[in-house]
């Protein structure tokens, strides 16, 4: 079952820590995250760090990120990862 997580993103660093705590406490191999409120740099940082952290607990898990622009997709798509999808 996919879980939708809503984060405020007033402070992307704090939200990343909140995401890590969520992963640690919950059973969540599949998660949908809306990152469309973030600028391209904060979105990239969140995607890279959160996907690596999620992969440690769920190697077969999947993250789906909704991003604001095609530019973000084009920058992140080149990472060789299997645990996330950009929508």
Secondary structure by P-SEA (a helix, b strand, c coil): cbbbbbbccccaaaaaaaaaaaaacccccbbbbbcccccaaaaaaaaaaaaaaaaaccccbbbbbbcccaaaaaaaccccccccccc
